[in-house]
Amino acid sequence: MFKQLKKAAIMVTLFSLCAVVFGVGSPVQAAGYYSVQPGDTLADISTIFYGAPEHWRLLITANPGLDPAQMTVGSVLTIPPKP
C-alpha cells in the first residue's frame, strides 16, 4: 500500500509539473493530476487525495465523461482542490 501511495505522489508531482510547463489542464481549478493504476476505484483515489472515500463525486465533476466502470490504467485524472 505504501509503495502505491509513494508512486501516486510521484505521478501527481510529475503531471502537475507538466501541466504548468505545457499549460495543460481542465477548466476546473486542479490541485493535481493522477495516473490511474491497476485496481483503482474513485473511492480509492478520493481517499488518497482527500482522506475519505466519499469525495469521489468531485473526481467525476472535474473529469467530464469519466465512466468509473471504464477507467483505464494510465488515464490521467484531474484532481480538484480538497473540499
MODELLER restraints for C-alpha pairs under 7 A, 6 or more apart:
rsr = mdl.restraints
at = mdl.atoms
rsr.add(forms.Gaussian(group=physical.xy_distance, feature=features.Distance(at['CA:8:A'], at['CA:34:A']), mean=6.85, stdev=0.5))
rsr.add(forms.Gaussian(group=physical.xy_distance, feature=features.Distance(at['CA:11:A'], at['CA:34:A']), mean=6.29, stdev=0.5))
rsr.add(forms.Gaussian(group=physical.xy_distance, feature=features.Distance(at['CA:11:A'], at['CA:35:A']), mean=6.54, stdev=0.5))
rsr.add(forms.Gaussian(group=physical.xy_distance, feature=features.Distance(at['CA:12:A'], at['CA:32:A']), mean=5.87, stdev=0.5))
rsr.add(forms.Gaussian(group=physical.xy_distance, feature=features.Distance(at['CA:12:A'], at['CA:33:A']), mean=5.02, stdev=0.5))
rsr.add(forms.Gaussian(group=physical.xy_distance, feature=features.Distance(at['CA:12:A'], at['CA:34:A']), mean=5.12, stdev=0.5))
rsr.add(forms.Gaussian(group=physical.xy_distance, feature=features.Distance(at['CA:15:A'], at['CA:33:A']), mean=5.61, stdev=0.5))
rsr.add(forms.Gaussian(group=physical.xy_distance, feature=features.Distance(at['CA:16:A'], at['CA:32:A']), mean=5.38, stdev=0.5))
rsr.add(forms.Gaussian(group=physical.xy_distance, feature=features.Distance(at['CA:16:A'], at['CA:33:A']), mean=5.99, stdev=0.5))
rsr.add(forms.Gaussian(group=physical.xy_distance, feature=features.Distance(at['CA:19:A'], at['CA:25:A']), mean=6.17, stdev=0.5))
rsr.add(forms.Gaussian(group=physical.xy_distance, feature=features.Distance(at['CA:26:A'], at['CA:78:A']), mean=6.82, stdev=0.5))
rsr.add(forms.Gaussian(group=physical.xy_distance, feature=features.Distance(at['CA:28:A'], at['CA:62:A']), mean=5.92, stdev=0.5))
rsr.add(forms.Gaussian(group=physical.xy_distance, feature=features.Distance(at['CA:28:A'], at['CA:80:A']), mean=6.92, stdev=0.5))
rsr.add(forms.Gaussian(group=physical.xy_distance, feature=features.Distance(at['CA:29:A'], at['CA:80:A']), mean=6.14, stdev=0.5))
rsr.add(forms.Gaussian(group=physical.xy_distance, feature=features.Distance(at['CA:30:A'], at['CA:78:A']), mean=6.15, stdev=0.5))
rsr.add(forms.Gaussian(group=physical.xy_distance, feature=features.Distance(at['CA:30:A'], at['CA:79:A']), mean=5.53, stdev=0.5))
rsr.add(forms.Gaussian(group=physical.xy_distance, feature=features.Distance(at['CA:30:A'], at['CA:80:A']), mean=4.41, stdev=0.5))
rsr.add(forms.Gaussian(group=physical.xy_distance, feature=features.Distance(at['CA:30:A'], at['CA:81:A']), mean=5.99, stdev=0.5))
rsr.add(forms.Gaussian(group=physical.xy_distance, feature=features.Distance(at['CA:31:A'], at['CA:79:A']), mean=5.53, stdev=0.5))
rsr.add(forms.Gaussian(group=physical.xy_distance, feature=features.Distance(at['CA:31:A'], at['CA:80:A']), mean=5.01, stdev=0.5))
rsr.add(forms.Gaussian(group=physical.xy_distance, feature=features.Distance(at['CA:31:A'], at['CA:81:A']), mean=4.64, stdev=0.5))
rsr.add(forms.Gaussian(group=physical.xy_distance, feature=features.Distance(at['CA:32:A'], at['CA:78:A']), mean=6.20, stdev=0.5))
rsr.add(forms.Gaussian(group=physical.xy_distance, feature=features.Distance(at['CA:32:A'], at['CA:79:A']), mean=5.03, stdev=0.5))
rsr.add(forms.Gaussian(group=physical.xy_distance, feature=features.Distance(at['CA:32:A'], at['CA:80:A']), mean=6.91, stdev=0.5))
rsr.add(forms.Gaussian(group=physical.xy_distance, feature=features.Distance(at['CA:33:A'], at['CA:76:A']), mean=6.42, stdev=0.5))
rsr.add(forms.Gaussian(group=physical.xy_distance, feature=features.Distance(at['CA:33:A'], at['CA:77:A']), mean=5.50, stdev=0.5))
rsr.add(forms.Gaussian(group=physical.xy_distance, feature=features.Distance(at['CA:33:A'], at['CA:78:A']), mean=4.66, stdev=0.5))
rsr.add(forms.Gaussian(group=physical.xy_distance, feature=features.Distance(at['CA:33:A'], at['CA:79:A']), mean=5.29, stdev=0.5))
rsr.add(forms.Gaussian(group=physical.xy_distance, feature=features.Distance(at['CA:34:A'], at['CA:76:A']), mean=5.39, stdev=0.5))
rsr.add(forms.Gaussian(group=physical.xy_distance, feature=features.Distance(at['CA:34:A'], at['CA:77:A']), mean=5.14, stdev=0.5))
rsr.add(forms.Gaussian(group=physical.xy_distance, feature=features.Distance(at['CA:34:A'], at['CA:78:A']), mean=6.62, stdev=0.5))
rsr.add(forms.Gaussian(group=physical.xy_distance, feature=features.Distance(at['CA:34:A'], at['CA:79:A']), mean=6.89, stdev=0.5))
rsr.add(forms.Gaussian(group=physical.xy_distance, feature=features.Distance(at['CA:35:A'], at['CA:74:A']), mean=5.16, stdev=0.5))
rsr.add(forms.Gaussian(group=physical.xy_distance, feature=features.Distance(at['CA:35:A'], at['CA:75:A']), mean=5.50, stdev=0.5))
rsr.add(forms.Gaussian(group=physical.xy_distance, feature=features.Distance(at['CA:35:A'], at['CA:76:A']), mean=4.43, stdev=0.5))
rsr.add(forms.Gaussian(group=physical.xy_distance, feature=features.Distance(at['CA:35:A'], at['CA:77:A']), mean=6.35, stdev=0.5))
rsr.add(forms.Gaussian(group=physical.xy_distance, feature=features.Distance(at['CA:36:A'], at['CA:72:A']), mean=6.78, stdev=0.5))
rsr.add(forms.Gaussian(group=physical.xy_distance, feature=features.Distance(at['CA:36:A'], at['CA:73:A']), mean=4.95, stdev=0.5))
rsr.add(forms.Gaussian(group=physical.xy_distance, feature=features.Distance(at['CA:36:A'], at['CA:74:A']), mean=5.04, stdev=0.5))
rsr.add(forms.Gaussian(group=physical.xy_distance, feature=features.Distance(at['CA:36:A'], at['CA:75:A']), mean=5.36, stdev=0.5))
rsr.add(forms.Gaussian(group=physical.xy_distance, feature=features.Distance(at['CA:36:A'], at['CA:76:A']), mean=6.31, stdev=0.5))
rsr.add(forms.Gaussian(group=physical.xy_distance, feature=features.Distance(at['CA:37:A'], at['CA:73:A']), mean=5.14, stdev=0.5))
rsr.add(forms.Gaussian(group=physical.xy_distance, feature=features.Distance(at['CA:37:A'], at['CA:74:A']), mean=6.45, stdev=0.5))
rsr.add(forms.Gaussian(group=physical.xy_distance, feature=features.Distance(at['CA:38:A'], at['CA:73:A']), mean=5.74, stdev=0.5))
rsr.add(forms.Gaussian(group=physical.xy_distance, feature=features.Distance(at['CA:42:A'], at['CA:56:A']), mean=5.31, stdev=0.5))
rsr.add(forms.Gaussian(group=physical.xy_distance, feature=features.Distance(at['CA:42:A'], at['CA:68:A']), mean=6.82, stdev=0.5))
rsr.add(forms.Gaussian(group=physical.xy_distance, feature=features.Distance(at['CA:43:A'], at['CA:53:A']), mean=4.31, stdev=0.5))
rsr.add(forms.Gaussian(group=physical.xy_distance, feature=features.Distance(at['CA:43:A'], at['CA:54:A']), mean=6.67, stdev=0.5))
rsr.add(forms.Gaussian(group=physical.xy_distance, feature=features.Distance(at['CA:43:A'], at['CA:56:A']), mean=5.38, stdev=0.5))
rsr.add(forms.Gaussian(group=physical.xy_distance, feature=features.Distance(at['CA:44:A'], at['CA:53:A']), mean=6.31, stdev=0.5))
rsr.add(forms.Gaussian(group=physical.xy_distance, feature=features.Distance(at['CA:46:A'], at['CA:52:A']), mean=6.10, stdev=0.5))
rsr.add(forms.Gaussian(group=physical.xy_distance, feature=features.Distance(at['CA:46:A'], at['CA:53:A']), mean=5.04, stdev=0.5))
rsr.add(forms.Gaussian(group=physical.xy_distance, feature=features.Distance(at['CA:46:A'], at['CA:55:A']), mean=5.68, stdev=0.5))
rsr.add(forms.Gaussian(group=physical.xy_distance, feature=features.Distance(at['CA:46:A'], at['CA:56:A']), mean=5.26, stdev=0.5))
rsr.add(forms.Gaussian(group=physical.xy_distance, feature=features.Distance(at['CA:47:A'], at['CA:53:A']), mean=4.75, stdev=0.5))
rsr.add(forms.Gaussian(group=physical.xy_distance, feature=features.Distance(at['CA:50:A'], at['CA:82:A']), mean=5.99, stdev=0.5))
rsr.add(forms.Gaussian(group=physical.xy_distance, feature=features.Distance(at['CA:58:A'], at['CA:80:A']), mean=6.92, stdev=0.5))
rsr.add(forms.Gaussian(group=physical.xy_distance, feature=features.Distance(at['CA:59:A'], at['CA:79:A']), mean=6.35, stdev=0.5))
rsr.add(forms.Gaussian(group=physical.xy_distance, feature=features.Distance(at['CA:60:A'], at['CA:66:A']), mean=6.23, stdev=0.5))
rsr.add(forms.Gaussian(group=physical.xy_distance, feature=features.Distance(at['CA:62:A'], at['CA:78:A']), mean=6.12, stdev=0.5))
rsr.add(forms.Gaussian(group=physical.xy_distance, feature=features.Distance(at['CA:62:A'], at['CA:79:A']), mean=6.94, stdev=0.5))
rsr.add(forms.Gaussian(group=physical.xy_distance, feature=features.Distance(at['CA:62:A'], at['CA:80:A']), mean=6.35, stdev=0.5))
rsr.add(forms.Gaussian(group=physical.xy_distance, feature=features.Distance(at['CA:63:A'], at['CA:77:A']), mean=6.54, stdev=0.5))
rsr.add(forms.Gaussian(group=physical.xy_distance, feature=features.Distance(at['CA:63:A'], at['CA:78:A']), mean=6.25, stdev=0.5))
